[in-house]
């Protein structure tokens, strides 16, 4: 299981929110590159970089931060937040993203999102399936859609999506443990999908201690995104290094 620390960006700074609420913003570091280099020094290979300004503005904003981290570390970065147009995607990949995550666009403009899957391939495009009470949440979690999580993932499986990041918003930033039941259900139901292609599920939200990681691994999660637990010293980089 891949360990993927998260850096969320507002105004070029490394922040965390609680349940996606911008009013709960807490700045952890003014310099995201510094944080990324700490992760790299601990043997971490992957990074989940989220442009929260972009999510709100509906277009890519913090691509310079992406460019800086991509050019000054060897981290394999997946980038999300506000990617809405082909131009946004072009900027993200040109700035050094290895993969991009599309959430709102997969709901609101499936035609464009499918075009990205066809153009860049399923190794490069991640489906963001963020869940609020079983429904997909969009626009930086500021609104809910009518889409239900599992049918939504299955529909994109048929369109050859491979990687899926699922965040249970009720757990995000709460440090109360991840949504084991939700992930178990997704993995079980989507493994038996008629598409014949099993998904690589990346768990996100609520991770609070190192002992949760083997349980996510046992469920079959391909990766896990860890944010606040690192910043609040609930999980140390040394512990992650040993796990890796």
N, C-alpha and C positions, 0 to 999 in steps of 0.2 A: 504493500500500500504506500502510495506516494504521500509524503508530508509536504504540504503547500502553505507556508505562512502567508498572511494577507497584509497588504499595505493599502489603506484607504486614504485617498487624497482630497483635501479641501484647501484651497488657496496655496497649493504647493506644499502643504504640510501633512505629516503622517497623523491621522486622527482615527478615533473609533466612535461609532454611534451605538445607541441601544435601540434594538428593534427597528433600526433604520430611521429613527427620528432625528432630524437635523438639529433640533433644539437640545439634544443630549450630547452634542459634539464635545469630545475631549481630545486636546492636542497632546500627543505623546512625544513627538519629535519634530523639530522645524525642518529637519533634513532627511527626507526619505532614503536618499542614497546611503547615508550612514547606517540606517536600519537594514537596508538590503545587504550591505557589506558584512554586517554582523551575522546575518542569516547564512551568507555564503561561507564565512569563516567557520561556521559550525557544521559544515558538510551538507547544508541544504542545497538542493539543485533547482528547486521550483519556487515560483512566486506568483501569487494572485494579486494583481494590481487593479484597484478600482478607482475610477475617476468619478467621485461623488458630485463634483461640480458639473461634470458632463452629464451625469444621470438627471440632474435637475434642469440643465440647460437644453437637453435633448440633442446635444452634439458634442464631439470630443473637445475637451478643454485642456487637460493636463498632459498633453503628449510630450512636452519637454521633459517632464519628470520620467516618463517611460523611456525616452531617448537616453537620458542620463544614466539610468539604472542599466539599461540594455547595453550601453557602450562601455560602462565601467565595471560591470560584473559579468559572470558567465551564467547567471540565473536564466532558466527557461521561463519566460513570463507569459502568463495568460492575462489579457487586459479586457476590462469591461467598464461600462458606464457611459451611456449617451451615444453609443454607436448606432446611428440611424440611416446613414447613407453610404453609398459606395465610396464616396470621398473620405468619410470618417474611417472606413475600413482601410483604405489605401494609406491614410496618415498613420494609423495604428501599426500596420505591418511595416511601413517604411521607417517608423520610429523604433522598431526592434521587437514588437510583440511576436511571440512564437505561435500563440493561439489567441483568438478573441472569443468573448462570451457575449451572446445576444439573448436578451430576455424579453423586454417589452416589444422589441421589433418582431420577435417570433410570434407574438400574439396579434399585434396591430398591423403588421405588414408582412404576412407570411411569404408573399411572392418575392420580396427583396431578400428575405432571410434564406429562402430556398435557393435563390440565385447565388448567394454566398457559398452555400454548401456545395452546389454544383461547380462553382468556379474554383474555390480554394480547397475543397475536399473535406471529408469528415474528420481528418486528423487536426485540422486548423480551426474549425468552427465548433464551439461548445454551446450547447443549449442551456440557458439559464432558466431553471424551473423553480422559482422561488414561491414558497407555499405559505398562505395565510388561511388557516382553517380549511385546508384542503383545496383552496382555490389559488390559481396563479396570480401573484401580485406583480404590478408593473409600475413604470415611471418612478424608479428609485423607491419602490414600495409605497408610493404616495397614493396609489389606487389599486383596487382589486379588480380582476377580470371575472368573467363567468366561466372561464376554462377550469376544469378540474385537473389536478396534477397528473394522475396516472394516465387518463386518456390523452392528455396533452403530450406527454412523453411518448406514448405509443404511436401517436399520429406522426411524430417526427422520426421515430424509429423507422417507419415505413419509407421515410424520405432520406434514409441512410445516415441519420445522426448517430454518433457513437458516444461522444462525451456529454455527460449531463451533470451540471452543478445544481444541487438542490439545497436550498437554505430554508429551514423552518423559521419564519420571521418571529414567531412567538418565543423562540429560544435565543435569537441572535443577540449577542452581547450580554446575556443574562448570567452566563457562567453557571448554568444549572444542569448541564448535560445535554447531549444532542438528541435528536428525534429517532431513536433506534427503531421504533415501531414503523414509522413512516418509511425509513430507508429499507427495512426488511420487506415491507409490502411492495415498494417500487421494484426492488431487485427480483423478488419472486414473480411478480406479475409481468415485468418487462423481459424476464429471461424466457418466459414461455410465450413470448409474442410471436405472432404469425409472420413477422418480418424475417425471422430466422437469425437476426443479428442481436446479440446481447449487448446491453449498454455498459459503459464504464461510468459508474456513479461516483461522483465526488461529493462527500458529505460536508456540510458547512453550517455553522451556527450552533452556539451553546457549548462547544467543547470547553471543559473546565479542568480536567486533570488527565495525566498521562495514562491512567488505567483504562480510560475510555477508548483509547486507540486500538488495542488488541480486539476489543469487542466489535468495533467498526470493521476491522480487518476480517474478523470471523464471519460477519454478515455478508462480506463480499464487496465492500466498498473499494474502488480502485484508488481513491485518493481522499485526503481529508484536508480541509482548509482550516487553519487555526489563526485566530486574531487576538481578541482581547486576553485570552488565557496567557499568551506570551507577554503582552504588554503589562499585564497586572501581576506578572511573575507567579502565576499559578502553575505554569509549565515552563521549565527552564530550557534554554538552548542546549545545555549539556544533556538533559533528558532526551531531547529530540535527536541529538547527535547519536546517542546510544541506540535509540529506536531505529534510526536510519541504518 
